[in-house]
Amino acid sequence: MNSIYFHIFAKRRCKYCTKAKKLLDERKLAYVITHMDKAPGALKELKARCDWKTVPIIFEVLGEQQLLVGGFTDLEGYLNGETQEKKGRGEGTDNVVEG
């Protein structure tokens, strides 16, 4: 995997966001994290554009290309070399409550 870094869009009290960060730390992989707690409108727009309902929303960034990896469970599988199918929702992600 020749990734430059991963970008995690997260909420501070999300256990799966914390697990994603820990997994990348354990693998010594570069990442940036953007906490979306104070930007609910931007998070709502990101979720709509990605067709994703939960956080974290994780991208692999390769130069100008950004690949949607998915949530925590998707990241785990991706790093373990499992092939990616259509992104699912629910398992390995925390539901986001708007409001």
PANU-970132 format. One record per residue (C-alpha): residue number from 1; residue in three letters; z, y, x. Coordinates in pm, 1 decimal. Layout:
% residues N
REC    k    r         z         y         x
REC  NUM  ALA         Z         Y         X
...
//
This chain:
% residues 99
REC    k    r         z         y         x
REC    1  MET       0.0       0.0       0.0
REC    2  ASN    -109.7     328.3     162.1
REC    3  SER      73.4     569.1     -64.3
REC    4  ILE     165.6     910.9      57.1
REC    5  TYR     458.9     936.6    -183.2
REC    6  PHE     584.9     868.2    -533.4
REC    7  HIS     667.3    1137.4    -788.8
REC    8  ILE     944.8    1060.0   -1037.7
REC    9  PHE     983.0    1269.9   -1350.4
REC   10  ALA    1338.9    1204.3   -1461.1
REC   11  LYS    1645.7    1313.3   -1652.1
REC   12  ARG    1978.2    1340.3   -1470.0
REC   13  ARG    2174.0    1099.1   -1690.5
REC   14  CYS    1903.2     830.7   -1700.9
REC   15  LYS    2017.6     502.2   -1545.4
REC   16  TYR    1661.9     377.8   -1490.7
REC   17  CYS    1569.1     703.2   -1316.4
REC   18  THR    1860.2     641.1   -1079.8
REC   19  LYS    1747.7     279.6   -1030.0
REC   20  ALA    1394.4     395.3    -943.1
REC   21  LYS    1529.9     638.4    -684.0
REC   22  LYS    1754.3     367.7    -538.1
REC   23  LEU    1464.4     118.8    -519.3
REC   24  LEU    1245.6     367.0    -332.1
REC   25  ASP    1536.5     451.6    -100.0
REC   26  GLU    1592.2      80.7     -27.5
REC   27  ARG    1222.5      36.1      51.6
REC   28  LYS    1225.7     354.0     263.2
REC   29  LEU     938.2     496.3      61.1
REC   30  ALA     882.1     870.1      28.5
REC   31  TYR     927.0    1031.0    -310.1
REC   32  VAL    1000.5    1354.5    -486.9
REC   33  ILE    1198.1    1377.7    -807.0
REC   34  THR    1156.9    1639.2   -1076.2
REC   35  HIS    1443.6    1658.1   -1322.4
REC   36  MET    1310.1    1757.0   -1662.3
REC   37  ASP    1643.6    1820.3   -1839.7
REC   38  LYS    1585.3    2194.8   -1864.4
REC   39  ALA    1215.8    2166.5   -1949.8
REC   40  PRO    1196.8    1961.2   -2271.2
REC   41  GLY     864.3    2114.8   -2369.6
REC   42  ALA     704.3    2024.6   -2038.1
REC   43  LEU     846.9    1672.1   -2060.4
REC   44  LYS     711.0    1633.4   -2412.1
REC   45  GLU     365.3    1743.3   -2293.3
REC   46  LEU     377.4    1507.8   -1993.0
REC   47  LYS     475.7    1215.0   -2214.9
REC   48  ALA     189.4    1295.6   -2452.5
REC   49  ARG     -66.9    1321.7   -2169.8
REC   50  CYS      52.5     992.0   -2020.0
REC   51  ASP      95.7     818.2   -2356.8
REC   52  TRP     452.3     739.2   -2242.4
REC   53  LYS     767.6     763.5   -2451.3
REC   54  THR    1049.8     722.7   -2200.7
REC   55  VAL    1175.7     834.4   -1860.5
REC   56  PRO    1130.7     784.7   -1576.1
REC   57  ILE     760.4     856.0   -1555.0
REC   58  ILE     651.1     756.0   -1205.4
REC   59  PHE     328.1     839.3   -1025.6
REC   60  GLU     197.5     724.0    -690.2
REC   61  VAL      35.7    1024.2    -519.3
REC   62  LEU    -249.0     957.7    -276.0
REC   63  GLY    -384.3    1290.1    -160.3
REC   64  GLU    -546.5    1444.9    -466.6
REC   65  GLN    -521.4    1122.4    -669.8
REC   66  GLN    -224.3    1045.9    -892.6
REC   67  LEU    -179.9     695.9   -1031.4
REC   68  LEU      55.5     647.1   -1324.6
REC   69  VAL     275.5     356.7   -1219.7
REC   70  GLY     493.2     373.4   -1532.1
REC   71  GLY     868.7     332.3   -1562.3
REC   72  PHE    1128.3     156.0   -1349.6
REC   73  THR    1021.9    -200.3   -1436.5
REC   74  ASP     658.8    -109.4   -1369.4
REC   75  LEU     758.2      36.8   -1031.2
REC   76  GLU     944.6    -282.4    -941.3
REC   77  GLY     642.8    -495.9   -1024.8
REC   78  TYR     404.0    -261.6    -848.0
REC   79  LEU     607.8    -267.8    -526.7
REC   80  ASN     625.2    -647.5    -548.2
REC   81  GLY     245.7    -666.2    -563.5
REC   82  GLU     219.9    -769.1    -926.5
REC   83  THR     -99.9    -662.9   -1097.5
REC   84  GLN     -75.3    -383.2   -1345.2
REC   85  GLU    -188.2    -420.5   -1700.9
REC   86  LYS    -170.9    -161.3   -1977.4
REC   87  LYS     157.4      20.4   -1937.2
REC   88  GLY     428.7     -96.8   -2175.6
REC   89  ARG     725.9      88.2   -2312.3
REC   90  GLY    1088.2      -2.7   -2349.0
REC   91  GLU    1189.1    -258.5   -2089.4
REC   92  GLY    1329.4     -91.0   -1783.1
REC   93  THR    1324.9     256.5   -1928.9
REC   94  ASP    1570.1     478.8   -2110.1
REC   95  ASN    1462.4     628.7   -2438.4
REC   96  VAL    1452.8    1005.1   -2428.7
REC   97  VAL    1621.1    1186.6   -2711.9
REC   98  GLU    1457.1    1520.4   -2776.8
REC   99  GLY    1654.3    1813.7   -2893.4
//
